[in-house]
């Protein structure tokens, strides 16, 4: 999927009183001004909020899932390299299983 090029800049000014309710909402959602007003103006703010992809919990979960997938790939590579040698050593197998159990427990603790 290619990234859409945004070449048009739109800017406007608000008084502090006009901006205050928007600022509170941006802080609550953890969004930048640019992202918040882009979604608001394009009519996609409600859709974005409904998806839940902008919450801090979602971003935290996504961070942990990305870390876990990287660790799982490293474990798979280590096992693959060793299996090409004929067999996986018991010590390597135990380390891999312990690492996978640790990843599982970490992900479960984030979900709860």
C-alpha angles and dihedrals in degrees: 000000000000122000114248113241112235106202101156117087119205121188136171139164131243132187117246090254092051092047097046098083091047092048092052090051093047091052092047091051095040092234131143120241090250095053095042096050092041090056092042096050095043091049093242100111096095091046091050092049092047091054090058091220094125099057121110090235091055092049091048091050091047090052092053093045090052091050091047093050090052091051092047090052090052091050091049091050092050091050092045093052092048094046090056086063089064105266141017113249116238092238091055091047092051092048091050093048092048091049092050091048089050091051091049092050092048092051092047091051091053093049094052 
